[in-house]
């Protein structure tokens, strides 16, 4: 498995993490059929043979290259470069809106492969003026005091997490302004409803389509390139969509936000984000 012998694509080598995950699926199949977990020793701990094997694979893995945290200046540049182009503007709104909630890419755009995380729909967004909830069709939606987003299902198996962010008083870096624009834009398309996903757009052929991760990454990196390495300190290849999530945490940390608040807003259940 580590050498990719069972793959039609003939990968050169799978990472230790991929091997561990694959074997855990085998273990799960045994348990679901009422059989003992074959990867455990008699004491209920991971087999010492597998432990040594995994450690050997991990030592062979190349060092990880973590993605750089995104900066607010990149988000502002992305918005500026969008201009009046409809799709570009929609992508800019989506990235900025996701930034304030430290979202994973699979929560706000179409990604490759299968994922347990639910892609957000318009019904997951609620806007409030004081304690009064506003209709998505309210012409003054962008002036709401706050926006609350409910994440139905996440990778950590948590259901129904609701996070609230407030109006920032900025036309670009404001979660209420951006999510209101996304909501009303999607609802303006023929055939859309509250069940439509937040990444819904109208393509050049006039048909409904979805913004995907590659589209967003290209625009994000283009904005970083436009700013330049001399100002940012890194090149466009150093950032990815996960940079958005780490960038949110870094921005809050630099603003002296308590760690437990960062964990709550970003929906981290452990200190792994540190």
C-alpha positions, 0 to 999 in steps of 0.5 A: 500500500505504501508503494502504491502497488494497488493503484492504477495510477501507480503513485510513487509513494503514499504518505504515512497518513494515507496508509494509516487511514486506509488500514483504519478503514480495514479495521472498521470493516472488521468491527462492523462485522463483529470481528476483533480489530486486527491491528491491535495487540492483546493489550488493546493497544496498536500492534507494536509491528504496525507502530514501528512500520508507521513510524518508519513511513513517517520518517520517509515522508517529505517535510510538510510545507504549511500554507502561509496565513492569508492577510487582509491586504490580499482580500482587499486586493482580490476585491479590487481586482474583481472589478465589475465582472459578475463571477469575479465579484461573487468569488471575492465576496465568498472568500471575504465572507468565509474569512470572518468565520474561519471556514474550511474550503468544503464549507463554501465551495465545491471541492474534489472528492467526497467530504462529510462537511455540509456545503452551506446553503442560504437557509444556514444564514440568518441576519438580525437587526437587534433581536429581530430576524430579517428576511433574505429579501429585505432591501436593507439586509446589508445594514443588519447588525449581525449575521449568524451561520449554522454549520450543519455537519463538520469533519469533527462530527459536530452538528448545528454549530452556530457562529455569529459575527457583527457589522464591521462598518467597512464596505469590504472587510465586513461579514454582514455586508459580504454575506448579505451581498452573496445571499441576495445575489444568489436569490436573484438568479432564476430557479434558486431558493433558500436551499441553494448553496452559497457558491451558486453563480450564473455562468456565461451560458446563463445557467446555474453553476457552482464556484469551485476551489480551483477558481477561488485559489487562482484568484487568491494567488493572483491577488497575492502576486499583484501585491508582491513578495516584497510586501507579503514576504512570500510567493503565491505558491505558499498560500492555499485555501487553508490559508484563509482559515489559518489567516483568520486565527492569526488575525484574531491572535494579533488582535489579542483575542483570547485563545478560547474565543479563537477556538469557538469562532473557528470551531476547533475542538482541540489546541491543534491550531496552535 
